[in-house]
Amino acid sequence: MGGDISFFTFTVPNYILAVLTYTMLGRFVLSLLFANRPEAVIYKAFVQITDPVVKVVRFVTPAMVAPPLVLVLSLFWLTGLRIALFLVNRLLGIGPTGIS
């Protein structure tokens, strides 16, 4: 049963971070495509989902960084969090152990 807990302590946060990462990537691509039409429904949905992450990254980022670059920095931060999650779980011995 101990394997079940270790599976969920890695998989659930990793899944959430992966969804946020790919949604952030989608927002970046849509911001390039719909630059002249910010009222597009799909773009507004991506903005609503990813705005909390962007606000946190904007808070820790210097003010001289342009707003489009904050999206790119958000992608780097989310990817870094996924890597850190893997490494911490691996060090604690509760991460994925490979194919069995």
C-alpha positions in Angstrom: 0.0 0.0 0.0 2.9 2.4 0.6 3.5 2.5 -3.2 0.1 4.0 -3.7 0.8 7.0 -1.6 4.2 7.6 -3.2 2.5 7.3 -6.6 0.0 10.0 -5.8 2.5 12.4 -4.1 4.4 12.6 -7.4 1.7 12.0 -10.1 -1.0 14.4 -9.0 1.3 17.5 -8.5 3.2 16.6 -11.7 -0.1 16.3 -13.6 -1.3 19.7 -12.3 2.0 21.4 -13.2 2.0 19.7 -16.7 -1.5 21.0 -17.4 -0.5 24.5 -16.3 2.7 24.3 -18.4 0.9 23.3 -21.6 -1.9 25.8 -20.9 0.7 28.5 -20.5 2.3 27.4 -23.8 -1.2 27.6 -25.4 -1.7 31.1 -24.0 1.6 32.2 -25.5 0.8 30.8 -28.9 -2.7 32.3 -28.8 -1.4 35.7 -27.8 0.7 35.7 -31.0 -2.3 34.6 -33.1 -5.0 36.8 -31.5 -2.9 39.9 -30.8 -5.4 42.1 -32.6 -8.5 40.3 -31.2 -8.2 39.9 -27.4 -12.0 39.3 -27.2 -11.7 35.8 -28.7 -13.3 33.3 -26.4 -10.6 30.7 -26.5 -8.0 33.3 -25.7 -10.0 34.6 -22.8 -10.4 31.1 -21.4 -6.6 30.5 -21.5 -6.0 33.9 -19.9 -8.5 33.1 -17.1 -6.8 29.7 -16.4 -3.3 31.0 -16.5 -3.7 34.4 -14.9 -2.9 33.3 -11.3 0.4 31.8 -12.4 1.3 34.9 -14.5 0.4 37.2 -11.5 2.8 35.3 -9.2 5.6 35.4 -11.8 4.9 39.1 -12.4 5.3 39.7 -8.6 8.7 38.0 -8.4 9.9 39.4 -11.8 11.5 42.9 -12.1 9.2 45.6 -13.5 11.5 46.2 -16.5 10.6 42.8 -18.0 8.0 43.2 -20.8 4.6 41.5 -20.3 5.0 39.0 -23.2 8.3 37.8 -21.6 6.5 37.1 -18.4 4.6 34.4 -20.2 7.9 32.8 -21.3 9.3 33.2 -17.7 6.2 31.5 -16.4 6.9 28.5 -18.7 10.4 28.3 -17.3 9.3 28.5 -13.7 6.6 25.8 -14.2 9.2 23.6 -16.0 11.6 24.2 -13.1 9.0 23.3 -10.6 8.3 20.0 -12.4 12.0 19.2 -12.4 12.3 20.1 -8.7 9.3 18.0 -7.9 10.9 15.0 -9.6 14.2 15.5 -7.9 12.8 16.0 -4.4 10.6 12.9 -4.8 13.5 11.0 -6.1 15.7 12.1 -3.2 13.0 11.1 -0.7 12.7 7.7 -2.4 9.0 8.2 -3.3 9.4 9.2 -6.9 8.9 7.0 -9.9 11.3 4.1 -10.0 11.1 3.2 -13.7 9.4 0.4 -15.6 8.6 -2.7 -13.5 
